Amino acid sequence: MNRFFDFVRQIYAGKTIGRILLNWEIVALREKVRGKVVDLAGGLEASYYRYLPANISVTRTNYHPGSSIDQVIDLNTRLPFEDNSFDTVLFFNAIYILADHEATLREIRRILRPHGTLLLSSPFLYNEMPEPHDYMRFTSEGLSRVLASTGFVSVSIHRFGERITAAANLLHPLFYFNTVRFVVYSIALFLDRVIPRSLARRYPSPIGYVCVARP
């Protein structure tokens, strides 16, 4: 993948800098997506499908019905799948909508096969997104704790974005023209790189996190 051309393509598709960075995280983790896959909150047209491996079988779910959705589900109820059903669970930018996040994570653990993989992303410096509700934001320590408490092991958490890209992400609706977004996002990516590493390490301010966890 040519990152520059992909960057331009995603901008002109209307993606936020947060979504662009998340998609690049998914590219880096694509080899972990294998076998029988369920996407628990992909929406009607998830942009990251183009970055997933071709040799997988994906069950697409969503709260709202649509022609691209295989099954309508409510994440705040018992998931309509048998135990040990999937090799990979995708759960991107949806943990904040859960009324009881521990109960849903236990459900995800239940439907994962032994040695399966959960790929989860969670926003941090983000606007409120009621879909239909928005209850919370997790820090990396909060994510690590809740995943461990619900039976996941081998948890790795990676931050993406920093102060400047996070600010650009919040201001996305004000950038009416894609050319303006290209300029602003390019500058934001550069300025993120010049933030002192000690500051970013001690007081991180990411757009969000990507987690890899196994039951």
C-alpha positions as CSV (number, residue, x, y, z in Angstrom):
1,M,0.0,0.0,0.0
2,N,1.3,3.4,-1.0
3,R,0.6,5.4,2.2
4,F,0.6,8.8,0.5
5,F,-1.9,7.9,-2.1
6,D,-4.0,6.1,0.4
7,F,-3.9,9.2,2.6
8,V,-5.2,11.3,-0.2
9,R,-7.8,8.8,-1.2
10,Q,-9.2,8.6,2.4
11,I,-9.3,12.4,2.7
12,Y,-11.3,12.8,-0.5
13,A,-13.6,10.0,0.8
14,G,-14.4,12.3,3.7
15,K,-12.5,10.4,6.4
16,T,-11.3,12.1,9.6
17,I,-7.6,11.9,10.5
18,G,-8.7,9.6,13.4
19,R,-10.3,7.2,10.9
20,I,-7.3,7.3,8.6
21,L,-4.9,6.5,11.5
22,L,-7.1,3.7,12.7
23,N,-7.2,2.2,9.2
24,W,-3.4,2.3,9.1
25,E,-3.4,0.5,12.5
26,I,-5.6,-2.2,11.0
27,V,-3.3,-2.5,8.0
28,A,-0.4,-3.2,10.5
29,L,-2.5,-5.9,12.2
30,R,-4.1,-7.5,9.2
31,E,-2.2,-10.8,9.6
32,K,-3.9,-11.3,12.9
33,V,-7.3,-11.3,11.1
34,R,-7.9,-14.9,10.1
35,G,-10.4,-17.7,9.6
36,K,-14.0,-17.1,10.5
37,V,-14.5,-13.4,11.5
38,V,-17.3,-11.5,13.0
39,D,-17.4,-7.7,12.9
40,L,-19.6,-6.6,15.8
41,A,-20.0,-2.9,14.9
42,G,-18.8,-2.2,11.4
43,G,-21.6,0.1,10.4
44,L,-23.2,-0.1,7.0
45,E,-20.1,0.7,4.9
46,A,-17.0,0.2,7.0
47,S,-13.9,1.7,5.3
48,Y,-11.5,-0.8,6.8
49,Y,-12.8,-3.8,4.8
50,R,-10.5,-2.9,1.9
51,Y,-7.5,-3.5,4.2
52,L,-8.5,-6.9,5.5
53,P,-7.1,-10.2,4.1
54,A,-9.0,-11.6,1.2
55,N,-9.0,-15.2,2.4
56,I,-11.4,-14.7,5.4
57,S,-15.1,-15.2,6.0
58,V,-16.7,-12.2,7.6
59,T,-20.1,-12.0,9.3
60,R,-21.1,-8.3,9.3
61,T,-23.4,-7.1,12.1
62,N,-24.8,-3.8,13.1
63,Y,-27.5,-2.3,15.3
64,H,-29.3,-1.0,12.2
65,P,-30.3,-3.2,9.2
66,G,-28.8,-2.6,5.8
67,S,-28.1,-4.4,2.5
68,S,-24.4,-5.0,3.6
69,I,-25.4,-6.4,7.0
70,D,-25.6,-10.1,7.6
71,Q,-27.2,-9.9,11.1
72,V,-28.8,-7.2,13.2
73,I,-27.6,-7.4,16.8
74,D,-27.9,-5.4,20.0
75,L,-24.5,-5.4,21.7
76,N,-26.2,-4.8,25.1
77,T,-27.9,-8.3,25.0
78,R,-26.5,-11.8,24.7
79,L,-24.8,-12.2,21.3
80,P,-26.7,-14.5,19.0
81,F,-23.8,-16.8,18.3
82,E,-22.7,-20.2,19.7
83,D,-19.8,-20.6,22.0
84,N,-16.4,-20.8,20.2
85,S,-17.8,-19.6,16.9
86,F,-15.1,-17.3,15.6
87,D,-11.4,-17.1,15.1
88,T,-11.4,-13.3,15.1
89,V,-13.7,-10.7,16.5
90,L,-13.5,-7.1,15.2
91,F,-14.8,-4.5,17.6
92,F,-13.9,-1.1,16.4
93,N,-15.0,2.2,18.1
94,A,-18.0,0.8,19.8
95,I,-17.1,0.0,23.4
96,Y,-18.4,3.4,24.5
97,I,-21.9,2.5,23.5
98,L,-22.1,-0.4,25.9
99,A,-24.4,-0.2,28.9
100,D,-22.4,-2.9,30.6
101,H,-19.0,-3.2,28.9
102,E,-17.9,-6.1,31.1
103,A,-20.9,-8.2,30.2
104,T,-20.4,-7.6,26.5
105,L,-16.7,-8.4,26.6
106,R,-17.5,-11.7,28.4
107,E,-19.9,-12.4,25.5
108,I,-17.1,-11.7,23.0
109,R,-14.8,-14.0,24.9
110,R,-17.5,-16.7,24.9
111,I,-17.9,-16.6,21.1
112,L,-14.1,-16.6,20.4
113,R,-12.5,-20.0,19.7
114,P,-9.5,-21.0,21.8
115,H,-6.4,-19.1,20.6
116,G,-8.8,-16.7,18.8
117,T,-8.1,-13.0,18.6
118,L,-10.1,-9.9,19.6
119,L,-9.1,-6.7,17.7
120,L,-10.7,-3.7,19.5
121,S,-10.3,0.0,19.1
122,S,-11.5,2.7,21.5
123,P,-11.6,6.4,21.0
124,F,-10.1,8.7,23.6
125,L,-9.9,12.4,22.6
126,Y,-13.1,12.4,20.6
127,N,-16.4,14.1,20.3
128,E,-19.5,12.5,21.8
129,M,-21.0,9.9,19.4
130,P,-24.5,8.7,20.6
131,E,-25.0,5.5,18.5
132,P,-27.6,5.4,20.1
133,H,-25.8,6.1,23.3
134,D,-22.3,7.2,24.4
135,Y,-21.3,6.4,27.9
136,M,-17.5,6.6,28.5
137,R,-13.9,6.9,27.3
138,F,-11.2,4.5,28.4
139,T,-7.5,5.2,29.1
140,S,-5.0,2.5,28.1
141,E,-4.9,1.4,31.7
142,G,-8.7,1.2,31.8
143,L,-8.8,-0.9,28.7
144,S,-6.1,-3.2,30.0
145,R,-7.9,-3.7,33.3
146,V,-11.4,-4.3,31.8
147,L,-10.0,-6.8,29.3
148,A,-8.1,-8.7,32.0
149,S,-11.1,-8.7,34.3
150,T,-13.2,-10.3,31.6
151,G,-10.9,-13.2,30.9
152,F,-8.6,-11.9,28.1
153,V,-4.8,-12.5,28.2
154,S,-1.9,-11.4,26.1
155,V,-3.3,-8.0,25.8
156,S,-1.3,-5.4,23.9
157,I,-2.5,-1.8,23.5
158,H,-1.2,0.7,21.0
159,R,-2.0,4.5,21.0
160,F,-2.5,6.2,17.7
161,G,-2.5,10.0,17.2
162,E,-1.3,12.7,19.6
163,R,-2.3,16.2,20.6
164,I,-2.2,17.9,17.2
165,T,-3.9,15.2,15.2
166,A,-6.4,14.8,18.0
167,A,-7.2,18.5,17.8
168,A,-7.5,18.2,14.0
169,N,-9.8,15.3,14.4
170,L,-12.1,17.3,16.7
171,L,-12.2,20.2,14.2
172,H,-12.9,17.9,11.2
173,P,-16.5,19.2,10.7
174,L,-15.2,22.7,10.2
175,F,-12.9,21.8,7.3
176,Y,-15.5,22.0,4.5
177,F,-13.1,21.4,1.6
178,N,-11.0,18.3,1.1
179,T,-8.0,20.3,0.1
180,V,-8.1,22.1,3.4
181,R,-8.2,18.8,5.2
182,F,-5.2,17.5,3.2
183,V,-3.2,20.6,4.3
184,V,-4.3,20.5,7.9
185,Y,-3.9,16.8,8.4
186,S,-0.5,16.8,6.8
187,I,0.7,19.6,9.2
188,A,-0.9,17.8,12.1
189,L,0.9,14.5,11.4
190,F,4.2,16.4,11.1
191,L,3.6,18.4,14.4
192,D,2.7,15.2,16.2
193,R,6.2,14.0,15.4
194,V,7.9,17.0,17.0
195,I,6.1,16.7,20.3
196,P,8.8,15.8,22.9
197,R,8.8,12.1,23.4
198,S,9.0,12.5,27.2
199,L,5.8,14.5,27.1
200,A,4.0,12.0,24.9
201,R,5.2,9.1,27.0
202,R,4.3,10.7,30.4
203,Y,1.1,12.5,29.4
204,P,-0.2,10.9,26.2
205,S,-3.1,12.5,24.5
206,P,-4.0,10.0,21.7
207,I,-7.0,10.0,19.4
208,G,-7.6,6.4,20.4
209,Y,-6.2,3.0,21.1
210,V,-6.0,-0.4,19.3
211,C,-6.0,-3.5,21.4
212,V,-5.1,-7.1,20.5
213,A,-6.3,-9.6,23.1
214,R,-6.8,-13.4,23.3
215,P,-9.0,-15.4,25.6
